Amino acid sequence: MMKKILLLLSCAVFTGFITGWGNMAEAQDTGNEKVILITLDGFRWQELFTGADANLISHEKYVSDAEELKAKFWRDTPEERREALLPFVWNIVAETGEIYGNRKFGSKVDLTNGMVFSYPGYNEILTGQADDDRINSNDKVNNPNKTILEKLNKSAAYRRKVAAFGSWEVFPYIINEQRSGVPVNAGFENAKGDHLTEIEQFLNKVQPHTPSPWGSVRLDMFTHNYALEYMKREHPDLVYIAYGETDDFAHNGNYQAYLESAHSTDAFLNELWNYTQRDPYYKGNTTFIITTDHGRGTKPLKTWRSHGSEIEGAEQVWLITYGKHSGEAGEIKKEEQLYSTKVVEIIKEITRQ
């Protein structure tokens, strides 16, 4: 069943898919600056910068088929390994954008919240500040803080031009969909509207019949394609996409699926980039910002599955920018301290709000 779904989606979604940069027409003036904010839940900086972990890729407790996994992602050097795992990031983004957080070179990105788990992490990313007094659980409680999504959605320039998509069912509460007015498609929600695309209708049909390994998180394939189709249909100016699989596969102790999911997400990033490079509404006028809500442990080895204030190193994250308003320094190799709160600063500067 899953193979059939993936085949149908591949045929439908990738029709007319264009790769590369060359021979592109001049971008049209479409008003507002466009921002695509993306998060990969609980994806470690270690895999981002060095690829598959030597201590985990053959570990019988965490990998079901070490030979297959090593064939896909193991290479002699960290640079080769990370490129095998995340080819778009390290072949395209590294040449045209900026990648922060390789602590080997003193480039550091950290959380400021003391909880070091998802809701507090997303609140920090989306509001620009931690709130440990009130945001201290993953419960479905409406966020008392206003996110940058809400602020822009209530501005004259970006009103009704903001949308969010997440694999985790708590995002409508994190963004406070009811108060903010930002449409949020998350968890196992179907696409809504009177003029859905054929792909959205197909996703709505198959999602209820596609089991997820988790009760509160759907497969990222649905989140990605709902977001992409909405962008094609409605052309929002600020889009937030929150992929969730990496964190949940890690919690399950499935390093094989964790790497496979990260690799798939890299392909999703590639598709989004290519779409914005050919659609006149986004072309030449879009900035991508990518980060994560928290890191994971490394020592002892079993803490790779976990995060939280008691896990050493779980506050260590990373940040990527590329597109119109990004610098082009590539991998940052200088000592510098950034925090997740930087995301809101960047968006404010881009949108001039």
Sequence and secondary structure as in RCSB ss.txt:
>XXXX:A:sequence
MMKKILLLLSCAVFTGFITGWGNMAEAQDTGNEKVILITLDGFRWQELFTGADANLISHEKYVSDAEELKAKFWR
DTPEERREALLPFVWNIVAETGEIYGNRKFGSKVDLTNGMVFSYPGYNEILTGQADDDRINSNDKVNNPNKTILE
KLNKSAAYRRKVAAFGSWEVFPYIINEQRSGVPVNAGFENAKGDHLTEIEQFLNKVQPHTPSPWGSVRLDMFTHN
YALEYMKREHPDLVYIAYGETDDFAHNGNYQAYLESAHSTDAFLNELWNYTQRDPYYKGNTTFIITTDHGRGTKP
LKTWRSHGSEIEGAEQVWLITYGKHSGEAGEIKKEEQLYSTKVVEIIKEITRQ
>XXXX:A:secstr
 HHHHHHHHHHHHTTT   SS S       SS EEEEEEETT  HHHHHH S TTTTT TTT S HHHHHHHH  
SSHHHHHHHH HHIIIIIHHHSEEE  GGGTEEEE   SS SHHHHHHHHHHSS  TTT  S SS   SS  HHH
HHHTSTTTTT EEEEESBTTHHHHTTHHHH   EEETT    SSS  HHHHHHHHHGGGS  SSSSB  HHHHHH
HHHHHHHHH  SEEEEEE HHHHHHHTT HHHHHHHHHHHHHHHHHHHHHHHHSTTTTTSEEEEEE S     SS
GGGGG  STTSTTTTEE EEEEETT    EE  S EEEETTHHHHHHHHHHT 
